[in-house]
Amino acid sequence: MNMGKDFYKMLGLPRGATDYEIRVTYRMLAQSFHPDMSQNPHAAERFEQLAEAFEVLSDKKKRELFDALGEEGLQQTGYQFQGNPYATYAKVLNSYDVDFPLLPKNSTVEHVLLITLEDILKGCIKRLEISQRRISFTGRAIQESKMLNVEIRPGWKAGTRITFPGEGDEVPNRRPGDVVFVLREKPHHYFRREGCDLLYTAKISLRQALSGLHFLVPTLQGGILPVNITDDIITADTVRRFPGQGLPHQVNGSRRGDLIVNFVIDFPETVPEEVKFLL
């Protein structure tokens, strides 16, 4: 019997190989000889041979005929490989069969997402575009764009990680990686965050610290709060606290932190005459 091509030998497998072994071995070898990734001068030819071997041995009827009569027996039935090796490769690569969960996962792609305190106060949805590396139906690597809706919940803290499983880059013989957005807070013009509290720093003169003052503090919600200090001397330790005017708690959104006003006193380089008079 003229055996012609030996499809088992092409894959380096014994004749009793299981369907699972054929699939996994083909995928491994096809990755090694993929023309887009291999430096082997015969990669394209070998890549096509592997595809033909897989197409025959993964088809029950073709495999039984080949086992009985070899390639010549296949040809007598009119068989001739006319498949697209890239399509074969992509079909196997993208098949979510039993061994897919066992494949190693590709690396995670991280993006820093800048958000404002106003975003954290009310929560919002950011619609963001990402670029993904994907394997096309022809088995070639391509870049695609995809829009993701990133939900920011009230009270979330800087460093919070929002994960989109499987939305990362896709490479042969690996599951697609994840895309992770890491929250970072933009500096605010008025406030500094401390947990769920908002800190507002009022810069005042020494005269105001000694004689008192009245001023208005903005709130993150857009309102204003009066601060009136007339009976006390203001020091660096003086604070005024407005309960419930801060940010929502991350776990219990119905609770809010406080808005805390502290003071920075601008001491003059020389002692004013009016102060000398008091000494």
MOQUIWO-V468685 format. One record per residue. SS is DSSP state (h for helix, s for strand, l for the rest). OMEGA is omega in radians with two decimals (* if undefined). D_LAST is the distance of its C-alpha to the last C-alpha in Angstrom with 2 decimals. Layout:
SS|OMEGA|D_LAST  SS|OMEGA|D_LAST
//
This chain:
l|3.11|118.96  l|-3.04|116.94  l|-3.09|113.36  l|3.12|111.77  l|3.06|108.00  l|-3.06|106.58  h|3.07|103.55  h|-3.14|102.69  h|3.10|102.70  h|-3.14|100.45  h|-3.14|97.81  l|-3.08|98.68  l|3.03|99.58  l|-3.10|102.60  l|3.14|104.94  l|-3.10|103.72  l|3.12|100.11  l|3.08|98.38  h|3.13|96.98  h|-3.14|93.48  h|3.12|94.21  h|-3.10|95.71  h|-3.10|92.70  h|-3.13|90.08  h|3.09|92.05  h|-3.09|92.68  h|3.14|89.01  h|-3.11|88.00  h|-3.14|90.69  h|3.07|90.16  h|-3.11|86.51  h|-3.07|87.52  l|3.10|90.03  l|-3.08|88.24  l|3.13|88.83  l|-3.05|85.23  l|-3.07|83.96  l|3.07|86.74  l|-3.14|87.59  l|-3.12|91.14  l|3.14|93.64  l|-3.04|95.80  h|-3.09|92.94  h|3.13|94.19  h|-3.13|97.71  h|3.12|96.52  h|3.12|94.13  h|3.11|97.08  h|3.13|99.31  h|3.13|96.74  h|3.13|96.48  h|3.14|100.25  h|-3.14|100.47  h|-3.11|97.87  h|3.13|99.52  h|-3.01|102.81  h|3.10|101.69  l|3.10|99.24  l|-3.01|102.03  h|-3.10|104.28  h|3.14|107.51  h|-3.12|107.01  h|3.12|106.15  h|3.12|109.24  h|3.12|111.44  h|3.13|109.91  h|-3.09|110.35  h|-2.98|114.00  h|-3.14|115.04  h|-3.11|112.28  h|-3.13|111.13  h|3.10|114.72  h|3.08|115.00  h|-3.09|111.90  h|3.12|113.32  h|3.10|116.57  l|-3.13|114.70  l|-3.12|113.33  l|2.99|109.96  l|-3.09|108.00  l|3.12|104.28  l|-3.09|102.75  l|3.07|99.28  l|-3.09|96.00  h|3.11|94.49  h|3.11|90.99  h|3.09|91.56  h|-3.13|92.94  h|-3.13|89.91  h|3.14|87.49  h|-3.14|89.49  h|-3.11|89.20  h|-3.04|85.61  l|-3.13|84.46  l|-3.14|86.63  l|-3.14|84.62  l|-3.01|87.23  l|-3.07|86.87  l|-3.10|85.53  h|3.14|82.82  h|-3.13|80.15  h|-3.14|80.94  l|3.06|80.04  l|-3.09|76.74  s|3.09|73.99  l|-3.05|72.76  l|-3.14|69.16  l|3.06|66.37  s|-3.11|64.88  s|3.06|61.13  s|3.02|59.18  s|3.14|55.41  s|3.13|54.70  s|3.13|51.36  s|-3.13|50.24  l|3.04|47.31  h|3.08|45.11  h|3.06|46.98  h|-3.09|50.22  h|-3.14|48.91  h|-3.02|47.70  h|-2.98|51.11  l|-3.13|53.53  s|3.04|55.96  s|3.08|59.11  s|3.11|59.11  s|-2.99|62.51  s|3.12|62.75  s|3.07|65.61  s|3.06|66.57  s|-3.11|69.27  s|2.98|71.79  s|-3.09|74.41  s|3.05|77.60  s|-3.08|81.22  l|3.14|83.51  l|3.08|86.89  l|3.13|88.45  l|-3.12|86.43  l|3.13|84.27  s|3.12|80.49  s|3.05|78.85  s|3.12|75.33  s|3.06|74.67  s|3.14|71.76  s|3.10|70.75  s|3.10|68.16  s|3.06|66.21  s|-3.09|64.21  s|-3.11|61.06  s|3.05|59.53  s|-3.10|55.76  l|-3.12|54.94  l|3.06|51.69  l|-3.13|49.09  l|-3.04|50.78  l|3.01|48.59  l|-3.09|48.52  l|3.08|51.28  l|-3.09|53.68  s|3.13|57.20  s|-2.99|59.79  s|3.01|63.30  s|-3.08|66.47  l|3.03|69.33  l|-3.12|72.10  l|3.13|70.54  l|-3.08|69.98  l|3.13|72.41  l|3.08|76.02  l|-3.12|77.97  l|3.06|81.45  l|3.03|81.94  l|3.02|78.43  s|3.12|77.00  l|3.10|74.52  l|3.13|70.94  l|2.96|68.06  s|-3.12|65.44  s|3.03|61.88  s|3.13|58.86  s|-3.06|55.50  s|3.02|52.59  s|-3.08|49.48  s|3.02|46.58  l|3.06|45.56  l|-3.13|41.85  l|-3.09|40.44  l|-3.05|38.28  l|-2.89|35.88  s|2.96|36.59  s|-3.07|36.99  s|3.02|39.38  s|-3.01|38.79  l|3.07|41.96  l|3.14|42.48  s|3.03|38.84  s|-3.13|37.39  s|3.10|33.89  s|-3.13|31.99  s|3.10|28.85  s|3.09|26.45  s|-3.07|24.32  s|3.12|21.13  s|3.09|18.16  h|3.10|14.54  h|3.14|14.17  h|3.13|17.10  h|-3.09|15.88  h|-3.02|12.87  h|-3.14|14.84  l|-3.12|18.28  s|3.07|21.52  s|3.11|25.28  s|-3.10|27.86  s|3.13|31.41  s|3.08|32.68  s|3.05|36.29  l|3.14|38.76  l|3.12|41.61  l|3.11|44.06  l|3.12|42.96  l|3.10|40.91  s|3.13|37.22  s|-3.13|34.74  s|3.01|31.69  s|-3.09|28.28  s|3.14|25.92  s|-3.11|22.49  l|-3.03|20.41  l|-3.07|19.35  l|2.97|18.06  l|-3.11|15.48  l|3.08|17.74  l|3.12|17.92  l|-3.14|20.73  l|-3.11|22.63  l|3.07|22.68  s|2.96|26.25  s|-3.02|28.35  s|3.09|32.02  s|-3.08|35.03  l|3.04|38.10  l|-3.13|41.39  l|3.14|40.08  l|-3.10|40.75  l|3.10|44.07  s|3.00|47.21  l|-3.06|47.99  l|-3.10|50.80  l|-3.12|53.02  l|-3.06|52.24  l|3.13|51.67  l|3.10|50.98  l|3.13|47.65  s|3.04|44.65  l|-3.08|41.41  l|2.93|37.97  s|-3.05|35.79  s|3.10|32.39  s|2.99|29.35  s|-2.95|26.64  s|2.97|23.66  s|-3.07|22.69  s|3.12|19.20  s|-3.14|19.27  l|3.12|16.28  l|3.12|16.06  l|3.08|16.98  l|-3.11|14.14  l|3.12|10.52  l|-3.12|11.02  h|-3.12|10.02  h|3.11|9.11  h|3.09|6.56  h|-3.10|5.21  h|-3.12|5.55  h|-3.04|3.79  l|*|0.00
//
